[in-house]
Amino acid sequence: MKNNPQNKWLLVSCLQKSVRKGFTDLVEKYTEELFDLDRSYLAYRLSIMAIEDVGIANIPLVKDFLQTEIKKSNIDELGGKNYIVGVAKDLSNSIKDRSACDLIGISTMYGEKHYDDYKKIFLDDTQTLVRRVLAAWEILGAKKMKNPLIENQQDNLDYFMDINNSITDNKDILEIMRISYKIHNEPHFISLGLLKSLYDKEKEYASKIGKYNIGDYISKDYSKVLIDDKWLFDGIDWHTKEGKAAIYLTIKENTELVKYLKEFVIDSESIAAGFGMLLFKKIGQQVNKRLIYKNAIAIFKNAEEITLKKMLHNEDVDFLLADKLMDEALPILKENIEKQFRLANPNYFPF
């Protein structure tokens, strides 16, 4: 049944995974359906995808969309539904950089409180990226962008923008950050100025990573795995009720992965969360065109390992082993995901 509100969260999840992997035909279908279902939420989620999944890899695209401030009147002036579908397809076709999302994720999960000169820390190239992000967050404040590691609860956007202006002269990225603070509840924009400055320095020194130049991108084509020819398998994850149900069924199978996770946690909720995180790292976060620079690679690798260790509350977790065991569990999980749709009314599906 079209415009079924029950479809909303599954549609959004499938849309974002389709954007990441460049499945433009699916992006168009999911976007059109979501526009009719909840156009305001769709515009908001696309603006988050622009920051999370594209970021500094396509600054003009992100800036152009965020300048609408996702207001209905502004979007309608640009073409309404056709404009939004075009934005979604442009995001899908764009080069991606998920470093802002990953770096903020680490900083909220695995940082430490500090009480030094925050501006000095932020500007210090010898500090870890996590400390520099947390310092920037202290300067901005956590009144709107929540983080239990942040002491300052009184936001100072102007001061935050000033220190970012001291490390990057890219006016577009600064405008993106200012607008994102205004329209978003998610904090991913906080690291954009820092990431742009790091990227520009790497470009300046013309460094290479293997056969790639800084600024190149790695492309990868992914196969589309659809459930009932409607739902993207990648989109049925821990964030959807169907994905959660399938994960809880799978952990009852007592696979080698479940046995390994039980060495660190025993409750089913933590095991399921670990399963969901590994599914996301294995499939959900993959992109079709990934921007290449050294800091992005380091952030990507550290985010995977740190996130799993934090979720399982143990520093001894071997991410590479868990990732390998996830490969063995995936066929069982896929079967359990498909079960979530076999009994459903076929009119439930969106198109």
GIRA-V298976 format. One record per residue. N is the residue number from 0. SS is DSSP state (a for helix, b for strand, c for the rest). PHI is phi as a letter, one per 30 degrees, with the letter a starting at -180 (NA if undefined). Layout:
n = (N N)
ss = (SS SS)
phi = (PHI PHI)
This chain:
n = (0 1 2 3 4 5 6 7 8 9 10 11 12 13 14 15 16 17 18 19 20 21 22 23 24 25 26 27 28 29 30 31 32 33 34 35 36 37 38 39 40 41 42 43 44 45 46 47 48 49 50 51 52 53 54 55 56 57 58 59 60 61 62 63 64 65 66 67 68 69 70 71 72 73 74 75 76 77 78 79 80 81 82 83 84 85 86 87 88 89 90 91 92 93 94 95 96 97 98 99 100 101 102 103 104 105 106 107 108 109 110 111 112 113 114 115 116 117 118 119 120 121 122 123 124 125 126 127 128 129 130 131 132 133 134 135 136 137 138 139 140 141 142 143 144 145 146 147 148 149 150 151 152 153 154 155 156 157 158 159 160 161 162 163 164 165 166 167 168 169 170 171 172 173 174 175 176 177 178 179 180 181 182 183 184 185 186 187 188 189 190 191 192 193 194 195 196 197 198 199 200 201 202 203 204 205 206 207 208 209 210 211 212 213 214 215 216 217 218 219 220 221 222 223 224 225 226 227 228 229 230 231 232 233 234 235 236 237 238 239 240 241 242 243 244 245 246 247 248 249 250 251 252 253 254 255 256 257 258 259 260 261 262 263 264 265 266 267 268 269 270 271 272 273 274 275 276 277 278 279 280 281 282 283 284 285 286 287 288 289 290 291 292 293 294 295 296 297 298 299 300 301 302 303 304 305 306 307 308 309 310 311 312 313 314 315 316 317 318 319 320 321 322 323 324 325 326 327 328 329 330 331 332 333 334 335 336 337 338 339 340 341 342 343 344 345 346 347 348 349 350)
ss = (c c c c a a a a a a a a a a a a a a a a a c c a a a a a a a a a a a a a a a a a a a a a a a a a a a a a a a a a a a a a a a a a a a c c c c c a a a a a a c c c a a a a a a a a a a a a a c c b c c a a a a a a a a a a a c c c c c c c c a a a a a a c c c c c a a a a a a a a a a a a c c c c c c c c c c c c c c c c a a a a a a a a a c c c c c a a a a a a a a a a a a a c c c c a a a a a a a a a a a a a a a a a c c c b b c c b b c c c b b b c c c c c c b b c c c b b a a a c c c c c a a a a a a a a a a a c c c c a a a a a a c c c c c c a a a a a a a a a a a a a a a a a c c c c b b b c c a a a a a a a a a a a a a a a a a a c c c c c c c a a a a a a a a a a a a a a a a a a a a a a a a c c c a a a c c c)
phi = (NA d h d e d d e d d d d d d d d d d d e c i d d d d e d d d d d d d d d d a d d d e d d d d d d e e d d c c h d d a d e d d d e d d d d h h d e d d d d d c k h d d d d d d d e d d d d d d d c b c d d d d d d e d d d c b c b d b b c d d d d d d d d d d d d d d d d d d d d d d d d j c d c c d a d d c d d c c d b d d d e d d d d d d c b c d d d d d d e d d d d e d c c c c c e d e c d d d d d d d d d d d d d d h d b b i d c d d j d b c c b c c d d c c c h h b c d e e d c b d d c d d d d d d d d d d d d d h d d d d e d d d d c b c d d d d d d d d d d d d d d d d b d c d b d b c d c a d d d d d d e d d d d d d d d d d d c h a d c d c d d d d d d d d e d d e e d d d d d d d d d c d c d d e d d d d a)
